[in-house]
Every structure is written in structure tokens, then in C-alpha cells.
């Protein structure tokens, strides 16, 4: 009986460890601050508050080197980064996967021509703070630091089949000074491989 209780307790602990430490902040709340090293597309440390202060908003996308869903969006993310950079919106990728080392992240960004910095979230602390669970998973933060969108980039892994450009719509709303029409959508992709 004691053995069964011990096994049940161990199973409960391992189940708790598999769950992210925090849930996603609500749309309308302050976006969790971060300061992370750029391993591709930049150098030094990148801070959310500095990105927000320089422009009209920030797009944060949790990405992966190995996830076929995240990789299917590489060109779309780069296009968004280029399209909106001139309009004052910064896009950054955050890699929180424990099984993808810095060197792999840097090589992947170079090989795929990613047009945005990729930051490394060792120990997945930022993913936990944002409640991010998938790659790709996107967040839009306005210039005041408020989270105004959380969810998918669009609804299809296949670029030619995408009809609902949710992330672009959210960015356009921020630039127009309007509320985001669909502020929350369901992100999909691979799970973040947490430490």
C-alpha cells in the first residue's frame, strides 16, 4: 500500500513538472518583461522594454529549429518582419527548446535566411512567463507594453491555404490605433521542449 502511494505521489510530481510554470497573461495585461541573448540576427542582449520604446509595437514568436510547423512559417515570419520593420514594428523569435542549443539556433537562422533576431530562452523562463506552449506561437505587444494579441500566425501550415491572417491583422490594428479584431486565436504546432 505504501509503495502504491509513493508511486502515485511520484507520478503526480512528474505530471506537475511537465506543465508550464505560468499561464498566459490575459490580453490587455502588461506583457512580461524579458532580457535575452540574441544568438542569431543580432548581438548582445535584447530587452522587451527597449524594443517597445523604439517603435510602435513588438511581435514575439516562439520558434523552433526542428519543428515542421515552425519551419513551415519561416518565410512568412521573415516577410512579416520585413514588411512591418519600416512601420515601427519589431519582430523577434524566441527559442525556448531545451534540446536546441545556441549553435543549432544560429545555424538554422542563417540557413533559412530569417530576417529577424532569434533570442535564446535558456531554462524556458520567458516561455513560462508568457504561457507559451507551441512553436510557432505569437504575441503582439503595443508601444505601451500591453499584450494585444496572442495566438497563431494564420490558420494553415500550408502557406497557399491560409485565409485568416490573424497576426498581420493584429499588427495592422495596432498601427491604425484600433482594437485587434480577434485578439486571441488558437496557436498550434509542436510543443516547447522545456528544461
N, C-alpha and C positions, 0 to 999 in steps of 0.2 A: 504494500500500500504506500509506504514511504517512497519507494522507488518510482511508482507511478506519479505521485505528487511532484517529485523532483523533476521528472521528465516533462510534466505539464508546465511547471514553472519555467524550465529552460526553453520550452517551445514558445511560451508567451513572451519571454525576454527577446528571443531571436526575431519573433514577429514584430515586436516594438522597434527593434533596431532597423528593420527593413523599411519602416515608414519614415518619410521626411520629418525633420525636426519641427517644422512650422508649416502652417497652411498659407496659402496665397493671401497677400494683403488684398483688401477689397478695392475695387475700382473706386476712385475718389479719395483714397487714403494716400499718405506720403509714401513714395517708393523707398524701399530700403536702400540706404547708402551703401556704396561699395568702393573699394580701392584695390585694384587687382593688377598684376603684372601683364603687360602685353607680350605675348610670345610670337605674334605674327602681325604684320601690318602697322607696327609702331614700336616704340621703345619706352622703357621706364614703366611707371605706374600710371594707370588710368583711373580717375575718380569720377563718380557719377556727378557730384556737385559741380565739378569743373566743366564737364561736358554740357550740363544743363545751362550753366551760366554763359556759355559761348554762343548759344543758339536759341532756337525756338522749341526744341524738344530732343528727346533721345529715344532711340529704339534699341531695346536689348533683346537679343535672340539667343537662347541656349542651343548650342550646336554640338555636333559630334563628328569625328573623323571616320568612324566605322558604320554609322547608322545609314542604311539605304534611304530612309525617309529624309534625314537631314541632308544627305548628299544630293538628293533629287531637287533640293531647294537652293543649292549653291549659286547657280546662275541667277535665280530670282532674287536672292538676298543681295548679291552683288549689284544687280540692276537697280534695286531699291536704294541701296547705299549711294550709288552714283546719281540717281535721279533726284534724291532729296538732299544731298550734301549742299548743293548750291542754294537750297531754300532754307538752310539753317537747321536741318535735322541730322543728327549724328546717329549712325547705326554701328553697334558693336556686337560681336559674337562673344559668348561666354562658354567655355568648355569646362564642364564640371565633372566629367567622367574620370573616375579614379584609374581606369585601365588604359587611358590615353595620355602618355607622357608628353611633356612640353615639346620635345624634338619632333614627335609624330604630328602634333598640332601645327607646328611651324611648317613642316614639310607639306602637310595636307593643304594648308592655306596657300602656299606658294604654287603647288601643283595645280590647284583648282582656280588660281587667279582671283582669290577672294579680295574684293575691293573695300574691305573694312577691317579694323583691328580685331584680333581674336585674343581674348584675355583668358588666363588660366585660373580657375577657381579650385585650388587645392583644398581638399577636405570638404568640398561642396557646401561651404558655408553660405555663399550667396544664393545658390540654388535652393537651399533650405529656407533662407530668409524670404525668397520670392515664392516659395511653394512650387517651384518648377519641377515637373516630373518627366517631361518629354523632350526629345530633340527631333524637330525644332519646336520651340515654344517661345512666343513673342510677347513683349511688353512695350507699351508706348508710355513715355513719361513726358509731361509738358514742361515748359520752361520754369514753372514754379516748383517742380519736383513731385507733382501729383501723378499718380498712376491713372491713366485714362483709357487704357485698353489692355486686355490680357486674352491670349488665345492663339489661334492658328494664323499662318500667313495667308493661306487660302484653303479651299476645301478639297484639293486634289493633289496627290503625289505627282500625277502626270500634268505637266505644265499646260499642255494644249487642252486639257479638260477642265481647267479652273475657270469658274464663272463668278465666284464670290471672292473678290479681292479685299478681304477683311482688313488686313494690315495696312494696305495702301489707302483704303477708305478711312481708317482711323487717323493716319498721318495727314491726309487731306483735310479732315475735320479740324485737327489741331492747327494747321496752317491757316484755316479760314476762321479760326476763333469760335468754332461751333462745337456742340456736344458730339461725341462719337456716336454714330447711329447704332451700331451693335458693339457695345463696349466689352462684352465677354462672349467668346466663342470657344468651342471645344478643341483644344490642341490635341494632336495625335502624332505618333511616331514611336521611336524607341525609348525605352526607359533610361533615365540617367543612372549610370553605374556609380553609385555612391560608395564612399570610403567606409 
